[in-house]
Amino acid sequence: MPESQLDTRLTAEDTLLLVLSGTWQIDRPVPSVAHTFENWLAGSRVRQIQFDSSGLAVWDSSLIGFVHQLGRRCAAADIEVNLNGLPGGARRLARLAAAIPPKVDAEKDQRRPSTLEKIGNAGLAGYQATVDTLEFLGELALSFLRLLRGRARFRRADILVVIQECGWQALPIVSLISVLVGLILAFVGAVQLSLFGAQIYIADLVGIGVAREMGALMTGVIMAGRTGAAFAANIGTMQVNEEVDALQTLGVAPMDFLVLPRVLALVVMMPLLCVYADLLGILGGLLVGVGVMDIALIQYFEQTRNALTLTHFSVGLVKSVVFGLIVALAGCMQGMRCGRSAAAVGQATTSAVVIAIVGIVVADGLFAVLTNILGV
């Protein structure tokens, strides 16, 4: 196909005719607007430009860009551009492009911010995040009070659906991780304890470690990556589709309808998943102790039973409730604060997982300090 061509000729004393021919496409070189303007328009008596597109074979957005740039230069030089000679589609697109003025602040500021400015921006961002978090927690507290008074508006079936999603559907991944954690703890303990001939204490190490720490911690991390991300993505997608706005228009509080069932379901299921993870973690340690270290099954069982108390399990269960609350709050809050684009949904999902995992680790550290102070 022929290349894009542009011929110019004066049809009158103050009128310049631009003859367009050939193929005007992005993947082909097009005439320069600056060259055309400098050669024919700058300093001349031309006051009007017309187009002749009878020889134009194919065109795309490159033609619209040429016309738009030429129009902006001519507008600055007080030269009229007559678009009637362009093809119908190109004429409409060119007029549409000219109808929208460019933003004054469209170009980003290339100035590098100073260190003090960065610190200030970080402080303002942290302050705004704190305000948003407190606002979300306040709205959730009011929603819970409405639930206690029987005025919260949500479908009871939604709780059962979320329980199913974050309950038995999570059992396969919880089972795998819990058994592996028990195996890892047992092998780490076996390497050191075998130096002193105290392999039997592998049962104590695995049992207490899984019941107090690893069962609740690993279950919380799993649910943060699995369920917390799902909460953020589901609610964020509803924000993009304006379904949350529709609920508000109908007089239904989104906190009651969307957030409250998810928080309740996850807080209820986390202790059950924690107990399940504890049992499988102990089973993983048993496999190493009995199968690798040649400890008798009855001996391993009795050692585990003597080492574990209800206090150890209680600490793990309390942690699991707190971890479940952190995961649910992070996922739902990021979903409710999501923007109105597909990219915002991905950012909300990532933020929910990161915030939940960091919150779990921080809360676990606080639990360690608190239980040490209380002597539990």
C-alpha positions as CSV (number, residue, x, y, z in Angstrom):
1,M,0.0,0.0,0.0
2,P,1.3,3.5,-0.7
3,E,2.9,5.6,2.1
4,S,1.0,8.5,3.6
5,Q,1.4,11.6,1.5
6,L,0.6,15.3,2.1
7,D,0.6,17.9,-0.7
8,T,-0.1,21.5,-0.1
9,R,-1.2,24.3,-2.4
10,L,-2.7,27.7,-2.2
11,T,-6.2,27.8,-3.7
12,A,-6.7,31.4,-2.8
13,E,-4.7,34.3,-1.4
14,D,-5.5,33.3,2.2
15,T,-6.6,29.6,1.9
16,L,-4.2,26.6,2.0
17,L,-5.4,23.2,0.7
18,L,-4.0,20.1,2.2
19,V,-4.3,17.1,-0.1
20,L,-4.2,13.8,1.8
21,S,-3.4,10.6,0.0
22,G,-2.0,7.1,0.5
23,T,-2.2,5.2,3.8
24,W,-2.3,7.1,7.1
25,Q,-1.6,4.5,9.8
26,I,0.3,4.3,13.1
27,D,2.8,1.8,11.8
28,R,3.7,4.0,8.9
29,P,5.6,7.3,8.9
30,V,3.2,10.4,8.7
31,P,4.1,13.9,7.7
32,S,5.4,16.2,10.4
33,V,3.0,18.8,11.8
34,A,5.8,21.1,12.7
35,H,7.3,20.9,9.2
36,T,3.9,21.7,7.6
37,F,3.3,24.6,9.9
38,E,6.7,26.2,9.6
39,N,6.9,25.9,5.8
40,W,3.4,27.2,4.9
41,L,1.7,28.8,7.8
42,A,4.2,30.6,10.0
43,G,4.6,34.2,8.9
44,S,2.3,33.8,5.9
45,R,-1.1,35.4,5.1
46,V,-3.0,32.1,5.2
47,R,-6.1,32.4,7.4
48,Q,-7.9,29.2,6.5
49,I,-7.0,25.5,5.9
50,Q,-9.1,23.1,3.9
51,F,-8.6,19.3,3.3
52,D,-8.9,17.1,0.3
53,S,-9.1,13.4,1.2
54,S,-10.3,12.0,-2.1
55,G,-7.0,10.2,-2.6
56,L,-6.9,8.8,1.0
57,A,-6.9,5.0,1.0
58,V,-6.7,4.0,4.6
59,W,-6.6,6.0,7.8
60,D,-6.6,5.5,11.6
61,S,-5.8,7.5,14.7
62,S,-2.6,8.8,13.2
63,L,-4.7,11.1,10.9
64,I,-6.7,12.3,13.9
65,G,-3.5,13.1,15.8
66,F,-2.1,15.0,12.8
67,V,-5.3,17.1,12.4
68,H,-5.6,17.7,16.2
69,Q,-2.0,18.9,16.5
70,L,-2.3,21.1,13.4
71,G,-5.6,22.5,14.8
72,R,-3.9,23.5,18.1
73,R,-1.0,25.3,16.3
74,C,-3.5,27.1,14.0
75,A,-5.7,28.1,16.9
76,A,-2.6,29.8,18.5
77,A,-1.9,31.6,15.1
78,D,-5.6,32.6,14.6
79,I,-6.0,30.4,11.5
80,E,-9.3,28.6,10.8
81,V,-9.3,24.9,10.1
82,N,-12.1,23.6,7.9
83,L,-12.7,19.9,8.5
84,N,-15.4,19.4,5.8
85,G,-12.9,17.8,3.4
86,L,-12.1,14.9,5.8
87,P,-13.9,11.5,5.8
88,G,-17.0,11.5,7.9
89,G,-15.6,9.4,10.7
90,A,-12.4,11.3,10.9
91,R,-14.3,14.6,10.9
92,R,-16.4,13.5,13.9
93,L,-13.4,12.2,15.8
94,A,-11.4,15.4,15.2
95,R,-14.2,17.6,16.4
96,L,-14.6,15.4,19.5
97,A,-10.9,15.7,20.3
98,A,-11.0,19.4,19.8
99,A,-14.1,19.7,22.1
100,I,-12.2,18.5,25.2
101,P,-9.6,21.0,26.3
102,P,-6.3,19.6,27.7
103,K,-5.9,19.6,31.5
104,V,-3.6,22.3,32.8
105,D,-2.0,19.9,35.3
106,A,-2.0,16.9,33.0
107,E,1.8,16.6,33.1
108,K,3.2,15.3,36.3
109,D,5.5,17.4,38.4
110,Q,9.0,16.2,37.6
111,R,10.5,17.9,40.7
112,R,12.0,15.5,43.2
113,P,10.4,16.0,46.6
114,S,12.7,16.8,49.4
115,T,13.3,14.5,52.4
116,L,11.2,16.7,54.6
117,E,8.4,16.6,52.1
118,K,8.5,12.9,51.9
119,I,8.3,12.6,55.7
120,G,5.4,15.0,55.7
121,N,3.5,13.0,53.0
122,A,4.2,9.8,54.9
123,G,2.8,11.3,58.1
124,L,-0.3,12.6,56.3
125,A,-0.9,9.2,54.7
126,G,-0.5,7.5,58.1
127,Y,-2.9,9.9,59.7
128,Q,-5.5,9.4,57.0
129,A,-5.1,5.6,57.3
130,T,-5.6,5.8,61.0
131,V,-8.7,7.9,60.6
132,D,-10.1,5.5,58.0
133,T,-9.4,2.5,60.3
134,L,-11.1,4.1,63.3
135,E,-14.1,5.1,61.2
136,F,-14.4,1.5,59.9
137,L,-14.2,0.0,63.4
138,G,-16.8,2.5,64.6
139,E,-19.2,1.6,61.8
140,L,-18.6,-2.1,62.5
141,A,-19.3,-1.6,66.2
142,L,-22.5,0.2,65.5
143,S,-23.4,-2.7,63.1
144,F,-22.8,-5.2,65.9
145,L,-25.0,-3.3,68.3
146,R,-27.8,-3.3,65.7
147,L,-27.2,-7.1,65.5
148,L,-27.7,-7.5,69.3
149,R,-30.9,-5.5,69.1
150,G,-32.1,-7.5,66.2
151,R,-32.1,-4.6,63.7
152,A,-29.1,-5.6,61.5
153,R,-30.3,-6.2,58.0
154,F,-28.6,-9.1,56.2
155,R,-29.4,-12.5,54.9
156,R,-28.8,-15.3,57.4
157,A,-27.9,-17.6,54.6
158,D,-24.9,-15.4,53.8
159,I,-23.3,-16.4,57.1
160,L,-23.7,-20.1,56.2
161,V,-22.2,-19.5,52.8
162,V,-19.1,-17.7,54.2
163,I,-18.8,-20.4,56.9
164,Q,-18.7,-23.0,54.1
165,E,-16.1,-21.0,52.2
166,C,-13.8,-20.3,55.1
167,G,-14.6,-23.6,57.0
168,W,-14.5,-27.0,55.4
169,Q,-13.4,-25.7,52.0
170,A,-10.2,-24.5,53.8
171,L,-9.5,-27.9,55.4
172,P,-7.2,-29.3,52.6
173,I,-4.7,-26.5,52.7
174,V,-4.9,-26.3,56.5
175,S,-4.3,-30.0,56.7
176,L,-1.2,-29.9,54.4
177,I,0.4,-27.0,56.1
178,S,-0.3,-28.2,59.7
179,V,1.2,-31.7,59.0
180,L,4.3,-30.1,57.4
181,V,4.7,-27.7,60.3
182,G,4.6,-30.6,62.8
183,L,7.1,-32.5,60.7
184,I,9.5,-29.5,60.6
185,L,9.3,-28.9,64.3
186,A,10.0,-32.5,65.0
187,F,13.0,-32.7,62.7
188,V,14.4,-29.4,64.1
189,G,14.0,-30.7,67.6
190,A,15.3,-34.1,66.8
191,V,18.7,-32.8,65.5
192,Q,19.4,-31.0,68.8
193,L,17.8,-33.4,71.3
194,S,19.5,-36.4,69.8
195,L,22.8,-34.9,70.9
196,F,21.8,-35.4,74.5
197,G,19.8,-38.6,74.0
198,A,16.6,-36.8,74.8
199,Q,14.6,-37.7,71.7
200,I,11.5,-38.4,73.8
201,Y,11.1,-34.6,74.4
202,I,10.3,-34.2,70.7
203,A,6.7,-34.8,71.8
204,D,6.8,-31.9,74.3
205,L,8.4,-29.6,71.7
206,V,5.9,-30.4,69.0
207,G,2.8,-30.5,71.2
208,I,3.4,-27.2,73.1
209,G,4.8,-25.4,70.0
210,V,1.8,-26.4,67.8
211,A,-0.8,-25.8,70.5
212,R,0.4,-22.4,71.7
213,E,2.0,-20.9,68.6
214,M,2.2,-22.6,65.3
215,G,-1.4,-23.9,65.0
216,A,-3.0,-20.6,65.4
217,L,-0.3,-18.6,63.6
218,M,-0.2,-20.8,60.4
219,T,-3.9,-21.0,60.3
220,G,-4.2,-17.2,60.5
221,V,-1.6,-16.8,57.7
222,I,-3.4,-19.3,55.5
223,M,-6.7,-17.6,56.0
224,A,-5.2,-14.2,55.4
225,G,-3.9,-15.3,52.0
226,R,-7.0,-17.3,51.1
227,T,-10.1,-15.8,52.8
228,G,-8.9,-12.3,53.6
229,A,-8.0,-11.8,49.9
230,A,-11.3,-13.2,48.8
231,F,-13.2,-10.8,51.1
232,A,-11.3,-7.8,49.7
233,A,-11.8,-9.0,46.1
234,N,-15.5,-9.7,46.4
235,I,-16.4,-6.4,48.1
236,G,-14.0,-4.5,45.9
237,T,-15.6,-5.9,42.8
238,M,-19.0,-4.8,44.2
239,Q,-17.6,-1.3,44.6
240,V,-16.5,-1.3,41.0
241,N,-19.9,-2.5,39.8
242,E,-21.6,0.1,42.1
243,E,-23.5,-2.6,43.9
244,V,-22.5,-1.0,47.3
245,D,-24.1,2.2,46.1
246,A,-27.2,0.4,45.2
247,L,-27.5,-1.1,48.7
248,Q,-27.2,2.4,50.2
249,T,-29.8,3.7,47.7
250,L,-32.2,0.9,48.9
251,G,-31.6,1.9,52.5
252,V,-29.5,-1.2,53.4
253,A,-26.3,-0.5,55.4
254,P,-23.4,-2.1,53.6
255,M,-21.7,-2.8,56.9
256,D,-24.7,-4.9,58.0
257,F,-25.2,-6.7,54.6
258,L,-21.6,-7.3,53.5
259,V,-19.1,-6.9,56.4
260,L,-20.9,-8.2,59.5
261,P,-21.7,-11.8,58.1
262,R,-18.1,-12.2,57.0
263,V,-16.6,-11.1,60.3
264,L,-18.9,-13.3,62.3
265,A,-18.4,-16.3,60.1
266,L,-14.6,-16.1,60.2
267,V,-14.4,-15.4,64.0
268,V,-16.6,-18.5,64.6
269,M,-14.6,-20.8,62.3
270,M,-11.1,-19.8,63.2
271,P,-11.0,-21.6,66.6
272,L,-12.4,-24.8,65.0
273,L,-9.7,-24.6,62.3
274,C,-7.1,-24.0,65.0
275,V,-8.1,-27.1,66.9
276,Y,-8.0,-29.1,63.7
277,A,-4.5,-27.7,62.8
278,D,-3.3,-28.5,66.4
279,L,-4.3,-32.2,66.0
280,L,-2.7,-32.6,62.6
281,G,0.4,-30.8,63.7
282,I,0.8,-33.2,66.6
283,L,0.2,-36.0,64.2
284,G,3.0,-34.7,62.0
285,G,5.4,-34.7,64.9
286,L,4.2,-38.2,65.8
287,L,5.2,-39.5,62.4
288,V,8.7,-38.3,62.8
289,G,9.0,-39.4,66.4
290,V,7.7,-42.9,65.8
291,G,8.8,-43.5,62.3
292,V,12.3,-41.8,62.3
293,M,13.4,-41.6,65.9
294,D,12.1,-45.1,66.9
295,I,10.0,-43.8,69.8
296,A,7.2,-46.1,70.9
297,L,3.7,-45.0,69.9
298,I,2.3,-45.3,73.5
299,Q,5.4,-43.6,74.9
300,Y,5.1,-40.7,72.5
301,F,1.3,-40.4,73.2
302,E,1.8,-40.4,77.0
303,Q,4.6,-37.8,76.8
304,T,2.4,-35.5,74.7
305,R,-0.5,-36.0,77.1
306,N,1.6,-35.1,80.1
307,A,3.2,-32.1,78.4
308,L,0.0,-30.5,77.1
309,T,-2.5,-28.8,79.4
310,L,-5.8,-26.9,78.7
311,T,-3.8,-23.7,79.2
312,H,-1.7,-24.3,76.1
313,F,-4.8,-25.0,74.0
314,S,-6.6,-22.0,75.5
315,V,-3.8,-19.7,74.6
316,G,-3.9,-21.0,71.0
317,L,-7.7,-20.6,70.8
318,V,-7.7,-17.1,72.0
319,K,-5.0,-16.2,69.5
320,S,-7.1,-17.8,66.7
321,V,-10.1,-15.7,67.5
322,V,-8.0,-12.5,67.4
323,F,-6.2,-13.6,64.2
324,G,-9.6,-14.3,62.6
325,L,-10.8,-10.9,63.6
326,I,-7.7,-9.3,62.1
327,V,-8.0,-11.2,58.8
328,A,-11.8,-10.3,58.5
329,L,-11.3,-6.7,59.3
330,A,-8.3,-6.3,56.9
331,G,-10.1,-7.9,54.0
332,C,-13.5,-6.2,54.5
333,M,-11.9,-2.8,55.2
334,Q,-9.8,-2.9,52.1
335,G,-12.7,-4.0,50.0
336,M,-15.0,-1.2,51.3
337,R,-12.2,1.4,50.7
338,C,-11.5,0.0,47.2
339,G,-11.4,2.4,44.2
340,R,-13.6,2.2,41.1
341,S,-11.2,0.4,38.7
342,A,-10.0,-3.1,38.1
343,A,-6.5,-2.1,39.1
344,A,-7.9,-0.9,42.5
345,V,-9.4,-4.3,43.2
346,G,-5.9,-5.9,42.8
347,Q,-4.4,-3.3,45.0
348,A,-7.0,-3.8,47.7
349,T,-6.5,-7.6,47.6
350,T,-2.7,-7.2,48.0
351,S,-3.1,-4.7,50.8
352,A,-5.6,-6.9,52.6
353,V,-3.2,-9.8,52.6
354,V,-0.2,-7.7,53.7
355,I,-2.0,-5.9,56.4
356,A,-3.5,-9.1,57.8
357,I,-0.2,-11.0,57.9
358,V,1.6,-8.0,59.6
359,G,-1.3,-7.7,62.0
360,I,-1.1,-11.4,62.9
361,V,2.6,-11.3,63.5
362,V,2.4,-8.1,65.6
363,A,-0.5,-9.5,67.6
364,D,1.4,-12.8,68.2
365,G,4.3,-10.8,69.5
366,L,2.1,-8.9,71.9
367,F,0.5,-12.2,73.1
368,A,4.0,-13.6,73.8
369,V,4.9,-10.6,75.9
370,L,1.5,-10.7,77.7
371,T,1.6,-14.4,78.5
372,N,5.1,-14.1,79.8
373,I,4.1,-11.3,82.1
374,L,1.1,-13.3,83.3
375,G,3.1,-16.4,83.7
376,V,0.7,-18.4,81.5
